[in-house]
Amino acid sequence: MIAMGRSTKHIARALNISVKTVETHRAQLMDRLGIHDVAGLVRYAIKTGLVTID
């Protein structure tokens, strides 16, 4: 959903979790992958095939 440009609030509503939980999960992913910005996270998702560009 991040790669699709969805806001944190939208993601939280769609998954029925809090905004803080979305932010925490995103921060943990970025930390573990050594990625420093959301654009880098999106590039990683595309490169590894987690998302595709239509």
mmCIF file as Biopython writes it, N, C-alpha, C and O atoms, coordinates in Angstrom:
data_model
#
loop_
_atom_site.group_PDB
_atom_site.id
_atom_site.type_symbol
_atom_site.label_atom_id
_atom_site.label_alt_id
_atom_site.label_comp_id
_atom_site.label_asym_id
_atom_site.label_entity_id
_atom_site.label_seq_id
_atom_site.pdbx_PDB_ins_code
_atom_site.Cartn_x
_atom_site.Cartn_y
_atom_site.Cartn_z
_atom_site.occupancy
_atom_site.B_iso_or_equiv
_atom_site.auth_seq_id
_atom_site.auth_asym_id
_atom_site.pdbx_PDB_model_num
ATOM 1   N N  . MET A ? 1  ? 0.817  -1.199 0.000   1.0 0.0 1  A 1 
ATOM 2   C CA . MET A ? 1  ? 0.000  0.000  0.000   1.0 0.0 1  A 1 
ATOM 3   C C  . MET A ? 1  ? 0.859  1.261  0.000   1.0 0.0 1  A 1 
ATOM 4   O O  . MET A ? 1  ? 0.480  2.285  -0.568  1.0 0.0 1  A 1 
ATOM 5   N N  . ILE A ? 2  ? 2.014  1.171  0.642   1.0 0.0 2  A 1 
ATOM 6   C CA . ILE A ? 2  ? 2.928  2.312  0.623   1.0 0.0 2  A 1 
ATOM 7   C C  . ILE A ? 2  ? 3.353  2.592  -0.811  1.0 0.0 2  A 1 
ATOM 8   O O  . ILE A ? 2  ? 3.372  3.741  -1.251  1.0 0.0 2  A 1 
ATOM 9   N N  . ALA A ? 3  ? 3.697  1.524  -1.538  1.0 0.0 3  A 1 
ATOM 10  C CA . ALA A ? 3  ? 4.136  1.676  -2.925  1.0 0.0 3  A 1 
ATOM 11  C C  . ALA A ? 3  ? 3.033  2.221  -3.813  1.0 0.0 3  A 1 
ATOM 12  O O  . ALA A ? 3  ? 3.313  2.813  -4.855  1.0 0.0 3  A 1 
ATOM 13  N N  . MET A ? 4  ? 1.791  2.030  -3.418  1.0 0.0 4  A 1 
ATOM 14  C CA . MET A ? 4  ? 0.657  2.534  -4.191  1.0 0.0 4  A 1 
ATOM 15  C C  . MET A ? 4  ? 0.342  3.985  -3.827  1.0 0.0 4  A 1 
ATOM 16  O O  . MET A ? 4  ? -0.576 4.581  -4.388  1.0 0.0 4  A 1 
ATOM 17  N N  . GLY A ? 5  ? 1.103  4.551  -2.890  1.0 0.0 5  A 1 
ATOM 18  C CA . GLY A ? 5  ? 0.916  5.945  -2.510  1.0 0.0 5  A 1 
ATOM 19  C C  . GLY A ? 5  ? -0.152 6.165  -1.462  1.0 0.0 5  A 1 
ATOM 20  O O  . GLY A ? 5  ? -0.600 7.293  -1.256  1.0 0.0 5  A 1 
ATOM 21  N N  . ARG A ? 6  ? -0.563 5.107  -0.803  1.0 0.0 6  A 1 
ATOM 22  C CA . ARG A ? 6  ? -1.594 5.231  0.234   1.0 0.0 6  A 1 
ATOM 23  C C  . ARG A ? 6  ? -1.019 5.910  1.472   1.0 0.0 6  A 1 
ATOM 24  O O  . ARG A ? 6  ? 0.144  5.699  1.817   1.0 0.0 6  A 1 
ATOM 25  N N  . SER A ? 7  ? -1.815 6.705  2.123   1.0 0.0 7  A 1 
ATOM 26  C CA . SER A ? 7  ? -1.379 7.387  3.337   1.0 0.0 7  A 1 
ATOM 27  C C  . SER A ? 7  ? -1.364 6.408  4.508   1.0 0.0 7  A 1 
ATOM 28  O O  . SER A ? 7  ? -1.991 5.349  4.469   1.0 0.0 7  A 1 
ATOM 29  N N  . THR A ? 8  ? -0.639 6.789  5.534   1.0 0.0 8  A 1 
ATOM 30  C CA . THR A ? 8  ? -0.575 5.964  6.738   1.0 0.0 8  A 1 
ATOM 31  C C  . THR A ? 8  ? -1.977 5.772  7.312   1.0 0.0 8  A 1 
ATOM 32  O O  . THR A ? 8  ? -2.332 4.678  7.751   1.0 0.0 8  A 1 
ATOM 33  N N  . LYS A ? 9  ? -2.751 6.823  7.306   1.0 0.0 9  A 1 
ATOM 34  C CA . LYS A ? 9  ? -4.123 6.760  7.826   1.0 0.0 9  A 1 
ATOM 35  C C  . LYS A ? 9  ? -4.970 5.781  7.009   1.0 0.0 9  A 1 
ATOM 36  O O  . LYS A ? 9  ? -5.729 4.993  7.573   1.0 0.0 9  A 1 
ATOM 37  N N  . HIS A ? 10 ? -4.840 5.832  5.698   1.0 0.0 10 A 1 
ATOM 38  C CA . HIS A ? 10 ? -5.591 4.934  4.818   1.0 0.0 10 A 1 
ATOM 39  C C  . HIS A ? 10 ? -5.185 3.473  5.073   1.0 0.0 10 A 1 
ATOM 40  O O  . HIS A ? 10 ? -6.042 2.594  5.161   1.0 0.0 10 A 1 
ATOM 41  N N  . ILE A ? 11 ? -3.890 3.225  5.189   1.0 0.0 11 A 1 
ATOM 42  C CA . ILE A ? 11 ? -3.396 1.873  5.439   1.0 0.0 11 A 1 
ATOM 43  C C  . ILE A ? 11 ? -3.937 1.354  6.769   1.0 0.0 11 A 1 
ATOM 44  O O  . ILE A ? 11 ? -4.386 0.212  6.863   1.0 0.0 11 A 1 
ATOM 45  N N  . ALA A ? 12 ? -3.891 2.191  7.783   1.0 0.0 12 A 1 
ATOM 46  C CA . ALA A ? 12 ? -4.385 1.791  9.103   1.0 0.0 12 A 1 
ATOM 47  C C  . ALA A ? 12 ? -5.865 1.411  9.044   1.0 0.0 12 A 1 
ATOM 48  O O  . ALA A ? 12 ? -6.276 0.396  9.606   1.0 0.0 12 A 1 
ATOM 49  N N  . ARG A ? 13 ? -6.655 2.232  8.363   1.0 0.0 13 A 1 
ATOM 50  C CA . ARG A ? 13 ? -8.084 1.922  8.244   1.0 0.0 13 A 1 
ATOM 51  C C  . ARG A ? 13 ? -8.309 0.626  7.485   1.0 0.0 13 A 1 
ATOM 52  O O  . ARG A ? 13 ? -9.134 -0.194 7.886   1.0 0.0 13 A 1 
ATOM 53  N N  . ALA A ? 14 ? -7.580 0.435  6.387   1.0 0.0 14 A 1 
ATOM 54  C CA . ALA A ? 14 ? -7.754 -0.756 5.552   1.0 0.0 14 A 1 
ATOM 55  C C  . ALA A ? 14 ? -7.387 -2.040 6.302   1.0 0.0 14 A 1 
ATOM 56  O O  . ALA A ? 14 ? -7.997 -3.088 6.087   1.0 0.0 14 A 1 
ATOM 57  N N  . LEU A ? 15 ? -6.393 -1.950 7.174   1.0 0.0 15 A 1 
ATOM 58  C CA . LEU A ? 15 ? -5.937 -3.133 7.916   1.0 0.0 15 A 1 
ATOM 59  C C  . LEU A ? 15 ? -6.547 -3.237 9.309   1.0 0.0 15 A 1 
ATOM 60  O O  . LEU A ? 15 ? -6.293 -4.190 10.045  1.0 0.0 15 A 1 
ATOM 61  N N  . ASN A ? 16 ? -7.354 -2.242 9.654   1.0 0.0 16 A 1 
ATOM 62  C CA . ASN A ? 16 ? -8.018 -2.199 10.966  1.0 0.0 16 A 1 
ATOM 63  C C  . ASN A ? 16 ? -6.992 -2.220 12.107  1.0 0.0 16 A 1 
ATOM 64  O O  . ASN A ? 16 ? -7.137 -2.955 13.084  1.0 0.0 16 A 1 
ATOM 65  N N  . ILE A ? 17 ? -5.953 -1.393 11.952  1.0 0.0 17 A 1 
ATOM 66  C CA . ILE A ? 17 ? -4.939 -1.223 12.982  1.0 0.0 17 A 1 
ATOM 67  C C  . ILE A ? 17 ? -4.723 0.273  13.189  1.0 0.0 17 A 1 
ATOM 68  O O  . ILE A ? 17 ? -5.237 1.089  12.424  1.0 0.0 17 A 1 
ATOM 69  N N  . SER A ? 18 ? -3.966 0.629  14.214  1.0 0.0 18 A 1 
ATOM 70  C CA . SER A ? 18 ? -3.752 2.046  14.486  1.0 0.0 18 A 1 
ATOM 71  C C  . SER A ? 18 ? -2.691 2.641  13.556  1.0 0.0 18 A 1 
ATOM 72  O O  . SER A ? 18 ? -1.859 1.928  12.995  1.0 0.0 18 A 1 
ATOM 73  N N  . VAL A ? 19 ? -2.744 3.948  13.413  1.0 0.0 19 A 1 
ATOM 74  C CA . VAL A ? 19 ? -1.755 4.675  12.618  1.0 0.0 19 A 1 
ATOM 75  C C  . VAL A ? 19 ? -0.359 4.437  13.196  1.0 0.0 19 A 1 
ATOM 76  O O  . VAL A ? 19 ? 0.604  4.248  12.453  1.0 0.0 19 A 1 
ATOM 77  N N  . LYS A ? 20 ? -0.261 4.449  14.507  1.0 0.0 20 A 1 
ATOM 78  C CA . LYS A ? 20 ? 1.027  4.227  15.173  1.0 0.0 20 A 1 
ATOM 79  C C  . LYS A ? 20 ? 1.594  2.847  14.834  1.0 0.0 20 A 1 
ATOM 80  O O  . LYS A ? 20 ? 2.805  2.702  14.666  1.0 0.0 20 A 1 
ATOM 81  N N  . THR A ? 21 ? 0.739  1.842  14.733  1.0 0.0 21 A 1 
ATOM 82  C CA . THR A ? 21 ? 1.186  0.494  14.379  1.0 0.0 21 A 1 
ATOM 83  C C  . THR A ? 21 ? 1.745  0.471  12.968  1.0 0.0 21 A 1 
ATOM 84  O O  . THR A ? 21 ? 2.774  -0.157 12.719  1.0 0.0 21 A 1 
ATOM 85  N N  . VAL A ? 22 ? 1.083  1.146  12.047  1.0 0.0 22 A 1 
ATOM 86  C CA . VAL A ? 22 ? 1.579  1.231  10.668  1.0 0.0 22 A 1 
ATOM 87  C C  . VAL A ? 22 ? 2.941  1.907  10.664  1.0 0.0 22 A 1 
ATOM 88  O O  . VAL A ? 22 ? 3.869  1.422  10.017  1.0 0.0 22 A 1 
ATOM 89  N N  . GLU A ? 23 ? 3.072  3.010  11.373  1.0 0.0 23 A 1 
ATOM 90  C CA . GLU A ? 23 ? 4.333  3.741  11.431  1.0 0.0 23 A 1 
ATOM 91  C C  . GLU A ? 23 ? 5.439  2.884  12.040  1.0 0.0 23 A 1 
ATOM 92  O O  . GLU A ? 23 ? 6.577  2.912  11.570  1.0 0.0 23 A 1 
ATOM 93  N N  . THR A ? 24 ? 5.111  2.127  13.077  1.0 0.0 24 A 1 
ATOM 94  C CA . THR A ? 24 ? 6.097  1.266  13.731  1.0 0.0 24 A 1 
ATOM 95  C C  . THR A ? 24 ? 6.568  0.161  12.800  1.0 0.0 24 A 1 
ATOM 96  O O  . THR A ? 24 ? 7.768  -0.101 12.707  1.0 0.0 24 A 1 
ATOM 97  N N  . HIS A ? 25 ? 5.640  -0.489 12.113  1.0 0.0 25 A 1 
ATOM 98  C CA . HIS A ? 25 ? 6.011  -1.556 11.180  1.0 0.0 25 A 1 
ATOM 99  C C  . HIS A ? 25 ? 6.887  -1.014 10.050  1.0 0.0 25 A 1 
ATOM 100 O O  . HIS A ? 25 ? 7.888  -1.630 9.684   1.0 0.0 25 A 1 
ATOM 101 N N  . ARG A ? 26 ? 6.508  0.130  9.504   1.0 0.0 26 A 1 
ATOM 102 C CA . ARG A ? 26 ? 7.301  0.732  8.431   1.0 0.0 26 A 1 
ATOM 103 C C  . ARG A ? 26 ? 8.707  1.068  8.928   1.0 0.0 26 A 1 
ATOM 104 O O  . ARG A ? 26 ? 9.689  0.789  8.240   1.0 0.0 26 A 1 
ATOM 105 N N  . ALA A ? 27 ? 8.809  1.657  10.107  1.0 0.0 27 A 1 
ATOM 106 C CA . ALA A ? 27 ? 10.111 2.022  10.668  1.0 0.0 27 A 1 
ATOM 107 C C  . ALA A ? 27 ? 10.970 0.782  10.916  1.0 0.0 27 A 1 
ATOM 108 O O  . ALA A ? 27 ? 12.173 0.805  10.656  1.0 0.0 27 A 1 
ATOM 109 N N  . GLN A ? 28 ? 10.372 -0.287 11.410  1.0 0.0 28 A 1 
ATOM 110 C CA . GLN A ? 28 ? 11.123 -1.518 11.661  1.0 0.0 28 A 1 
ATOM 111 C C  . GLN A ? 28 ? 11.627 -2.130 10.357  1.0 0.0 28 A 1 
ATOM 112 O O  . GLN A ? 28 ? 12.769 -2.584 10.284  1.0 0.0 28 A 1 
ATOM 113 N N  . LEU A ? 29 ? 10.784 -2.144 9.333   1.0 0.0 29 A 1 
ATOM 114 C CA . LEU A ? 29 ? 11.209 -2.653 8.026   1.0 0.0 29 A 1 
ATOM 115 C C  . LEU A ? 29 ? 12.386 -1.852 7.496   1.0 0.0 29 A 1 
ATOM 116 O O  . LEU A ? 29 ? 13.380 -2.421 7.045   1.0 0.0 29 A 1 
ATOM 117 N N  . MET A ? 30 ? 12.272 -0.540 7.551   1.0 0.0 30 A 1 
ATOM 118 C CA . MET A ? 30 ? 13.321 0.321  7.033   1.0 0.0 30 A 1 
ATOM 119 C C  . MET A ? 30 ? 14.623 0.131  7.809   1.0 0.0 30 A 1 
ATOM 120 O O  . MET A ? 30 ? 15.705 0.106  7.221   1.0 0.0 30 A 1 
ATOM 121 N N  . ASP A ? 31 ? 14.516 -0.002 9.114   1.0 0.0 31 A 1 
ATOM 122 C CA . ASP A ? 31 ? 15.696 -0.198 9.953   1.0 0.0 31 A 1 
ATOM 123 C C  . ASP A ? 31 ? 16.373 -1.528 9.628   1.0 0.0 31 A 1 
ATOM 124 O O  . ASP A ? 31 ? 17.591 -1.577 9.455   1.0 0.0 31 A 1 
ATOM 125 N N  . ARG A ? 32 ? 15.600 -2.594 9.545   1.0 0.0 32 A 1 
ATOM 126 C CA . ARG A ? 32 ? 16.167 -3.921 9.284   1.0 0.0 32 A 1 
ATOM 127 C C  . ARG A ? 32 ? 16.774 -4.027 7.885   1.0 0.0 32 A 1 
ATOM 128 O O  . ARG A ? 32 ? 17.742 -4.758 7.677   1.0 0.0 32 A 1 
ATOM 129 N N  . LEU A ? 33 ? 16.202 -3.295 6.929   1.0 0.0 33 A 1 
ATOM 130 C CA . LEU A ? 33 ? 16.700 -3.344 5.557   1.0 0.0 33 A 1 
ATOM 131 C C  . LEU A ? 33 ? 17.780 -2.294 5.284   1.0 0.0 33 A 1 
ATOM 132 O O  . LEU A ? 33 ? 18.390 -2.287 4.215   1.0 0.0 33 A 1 
ATOM 133 N N  . GLY A ? 34 ? 18.009 -1.417 6.249   1.0 0.0 34 A 1 
ATOM 134 C CA . GLY A ? 34 ? 18.995 -0.359 6.062   1.0 0.0 34 A 1 
ATOM 135 C C  . GLY A ? 34 ? 18.552 0.681  5.058   1.0 0.0 34 A 1 
ATOM 136 O O  . GLY A ? 34 ? 19.375 1.257  4.345   1.0 0.0 34 A 1 
ATOM 137 N N  . ILE A ? 35 ? 17.257 0.924  4.999   1.0 0.0 35 A 1 
ATOM 138 C CA . ILE A ? 35 ? 16.681 1.896  4.063   1.0 0.0 35 A 1 
ATOM 139 C C  . ILE A ? 35 ? 16.316 3.146  4.853   1.0 0.0 35 A 1 
ATOM 140 O O  . ILE A ? 35 ? 15.778 3.061  5.957   1.0 0.0 35 A 1 
ATOM 141 N N  . HIS A ? 36 ? 16.618 4.317  4.270   1.0 0.0 36 A 1 
ATOM 142 C CA . HIS A ? 36 ? 16.477 5.558  5.030   1.0 0.0 36 A 1 
ATOM 143 C C  . HIS A ? 36 ? 15.300 6.431  4.639   1.0 0.0 36 A 1 
ATOM 144 O O  . HIS A ? 36 ? 15.043 7.441  5.294   1.0 0.0 36 A 1 
ATOM 145 N N  . ASP A ? 37 ? 14.575 6.066  3.586   1.0 0.0 37 A 1 
ATOM 146 C CA . ASP A ? 37 ? 13.402 6.863  3.213   1.0 0.0 37 A 1 
ATOM 147 C C  . ASP A ? 37 ? 12.357 5.967  2.551   1.0 0.0 37 A 1 
ATOM 148 O O  . ASP A ? 37 ? 12.650 4.847  2.131   1.0 0.0 37 A 1 
ATOM 149 N N  . VAL A ? 38 ? 11.141 6.483  2.469   1.0 0.0 38 A 1 
ATOM 150 C CA . VAL A ? 38 ? 10.027 5.699  1.919   1.0 0.0 38 A 1 
ATOM 151 C C  . VAL A ? 38 ? 10.267 5.380  0.442   1.0 0.0 38 A 1 
ATOM 152 O O  . VAL A ? 38 ? 9.902  4.300  -0.023  1.0 0.0 38 A 1 
ATOM 153 N N  . ALA A ? 39 ? 10.869 6.296  -0.288  1.0 0.0 39 A 1 
ATOM 154 C CA . ALA A ? 39 ? 11.172 6.038  -1.702  1.0 0.0 39 A 1 
ATOM 155 C C  . ALA A ? 39 ? 12.091 4.828  -1.834  1.0 0.0 39 A 1 
ATOM 156 O O  . ALA A ? 39 ? 11.914 4.011  -2.737  1.0 0.0 39 A 1 
ATOM 157 N N  . GLY A ? 40 ? 13.056 4.709  -0.951  1.0 0.0 40 A 1 
ATOM 158 C CA . GLY A ? 40 ? 13.952 3.559  -0.957  1.0 0.0 40 A 1 
ATOM 159 C C  . GLY A ? 40 ? 13.202 2.273  -0.648  1.0 0.0 40 A 1 
ATOM 160 O O  . GLY A ? 40 ? 13.500 1.221  -1.212  1.0 0.0 40 A 1 
ATOM 161 N N  . LEU A ? 41 ? 12.236 2.361  0.241   1.0 0.0 41 A 1 
ATOM 162 C CA . LEU A ? 41 ? 11.418 1.199  0.578   1.0 0.0 41 A 1 
ATOM 163 C C  . LEU A ? 41 ? 10.597 0.754  -0.630  1.0 0.0 41 A 1 
ATOM 164 O O  . LEU A ? 41 ? 10.458 -0.443 -0.884  1.0 0.0 41 A 1 
ATOM 165 N N  . VAL A ? 42 ? 10.062 1.706  -1.365  1.0 0.0 42 A 1 
ATOM 166 C CA . VAL A ? 42 ? 9.294  1.399  -2.576  1.0 0.0 42 A 1 
ATOM 167 C C  . VAL A ? 42 ? 10.207 0.786  -3.637  1.0 0.0 42 A 1 
ATOM 168 O O  . VAL A ? 42 ? 9.836  -0.199 -4.275  1.0 0.0 42 A 1 
ATOM 169 N N  . ARG A ? 43 ? 11.386 1.353  -3.830  1.0 0.0 43 A 1 
ATOM 170 C CA . ARG A ? 43 ? 12.348 0.780  -4.784  1.0 0.0 43 A 1 
ATOM 171 C C  . ARG A ? 43 ? 12.691 -0.661 -4.425  1.0 0.0 43 A 1 
ATOM 172 O O  . ARG A ? 43 ? 12.769 -1.523 -5.301  1.0 0.0 43 A 1 
ATOM 173 N N  . TYR A ? 44 ? 12.894 -0.918 -3.140  1.0 0.0 44 A 1 
ATOM 174 C CA . TYR A ? 44 ? 13.196 -2.274 -2.681  1.0 0.0 44 A 1 
ATOM 175 C C  . TYR A ? 44 ? 12.042 -3.225 -3.003  1.0 0.0 44 A 1 
ATOM 176 O O  . TYR A ? 44 ? 12.273 -4.338 -3.478  1.0 0.0 44 A 1 
ATOM 177 N N  . ALA A ? 45 ? 10.823 -2.803 -2.753  1.0 0.0 45 A 1 
ATOM 178 C CA . ALA A ? 45 ? 9.651  -3.644 -3.020  1.0 0.0 45 A 1 
ATOM 179 C C  . ALA A ? 45 ? 9.533  -3.972 -4.506  1.0 0.0 45 A 1 
ATOM 180 O O  . ALA A ? 45 ? 9.189  -5.098 -4.866  1.0 0.0 45 A 1 
ATOM 181 N N  . ILE A ? 46 ? 9.811  -3.010 -5.358  1.0 0.0 46 A 1 
ATOM 182 C CA . ILE A ? 46 ? 9.752  -3.233 -6.807  1.0 0.0 46 A 1 
ATOM 183 C C  . ILE A ? 46 ? 10.873 -4.172 -7.233  1.0 0.0 46 A 1 
ATOM 184 O O  . ILE A ? 46 ? 10.644 -5.121 -7.982  1.0 0.0 46 A 1 
ATOM 185 N N  . LYS A ? 47 ? 12.087 -3.905 -6.754  1.0 0.0 47 A 1 
ATOM 186 C CA . LYS A ? 47 ? 13.258 -4.703 -7.132  1.0 0.0 47 A 1 
ATOM 187 C C  . LYS A ? 47 ? 13.122 -6.173 -6.737  1.0 0.0 47 A 1 
ATOM 188 O O  . LYS A ? 47 ? 13.577 -7.062 -7.456  1.0 0.0 47 A 1 
ATOM 189 N N  . THR A ? 48 ? 12.493 -6.418 -5.588  1.0 0.0 48 A 1 
ATOM 190 C CA . THR A ? 48 ? 12.361 -7.799 -5.115  1.0 0.0 48 A 1 
ATOM 191 C C  . THR A ? 48 ? 11.089 -8.482 -5.582  1.0 0.0 48 A 1 
ATOM 192 O O  . THR A ? 48 ? 10.857 -9.653 -5.280  1.0 0.0 48 A 1 
ATOM 193 N N  . GLY A ? 49 ? 10.259 -7.742 -6.325  1.0 0.0 49 A 1 
ATOM 194 C CA . GLY A ? 49 ? 9.041  -8.339 -6.882  1.0 0.0 49 A 1 
ATOM 195 C C  . GLY A ? 49 ? 7.861  -8.350 -5.935  1.0 0.0 49 A 1 
ATOM 196 O O  . GLY A ? 49 ? 6.855  -9.001 -6.216  1.0 0.0 49 A 1 
ATOM 197 N N  . LEU A ? 50 ? 7.959  -7.637 -4.805  1.0 0.0 50 A 1 
ATOM 198 C CA . LEU A ? 50 ? 6.825  -7.573 -3.881  1.0 0.0 50 A 1 
ATOM 199 C C  . LEU A ? 50 ? 5.665  -6.796 -4.480  1.0 0.0 50 A 1 
ATOM 200 O O  . LEU A ? 50 ? 4.503  -7.070 -4.181  1.0 0.0 50 A 1 
ATOM 201 N N  . VAL A ? 51 ? 5.985  -5.825 -5.328  1.0 0.0 51 A 1 
ATOM 202 C CA . VAL A ? 51 ? 4.969  -5.055 -6.052  1.0 0.0 51 A 1 
ATOM 203 C C  . VAL A ? 51 ? 5.435  -4.927 -7.505  1.0 0.0 51 A 1 
ATOM 204 O O  . VAL A ? 51 ? 6.623  -5.042 -7.808  1.0 0.0 51 A 1 
ATOM 205 N N  . THR A ? 52 ? 4.485  -4.690 -8.375  1.0 0.0 52 A 1 
ATOM 206 C CA . THR A ? 52 ? 4.812  -4.476 -9.789  1.0 0.0 52 A 1 
ATOM 207 C C  . THR A ? 52 ? 4.261  -3.138 -10.216 1.0 0.0 52 A 1 
ATOM 208 O O  . THR A ? 52 ? 3.303  -2.626 -9.635  1.0 0.0 52 A 1 
ATOM 209 N N  . ILE A ? 53 ? 4.875  -2.579 -11.236 1.0 0.0 53 A 1 
ATOM 210 C CA . ILE A ? 53 ? 4.401  -1.324 -11.808 1.0 0.0 53 A 1 
ATOM 211 C C  . ILE A ? 53 ? 3.506  -1.676 -12.987 1.0 0.0 53 A 1 
ATOM 212 O O  . ILE A ? 53 ? 3.910  -2.385 -13.909 1.0 0.0 53 A 1 
ATOM 213 N N  . ASP A ? 54 ? 2.279  -1.165 -12.936 1.0 0.0 54 A 1 
ATOM 214 C CA . ASP A ? 54 ? 1.325  -1.464 -14.028 1.0 0.0 54 A 1 
ATOM 215 C C  . ASP A ? 54 ? 1.514  -0.564 -15.197 1.0 0.0 54 A 1 
ATOM 216 O O  . ASP A ? 54 ? 0.797  -0.684 -16.191 1.0 0.0 54 A 1 
#
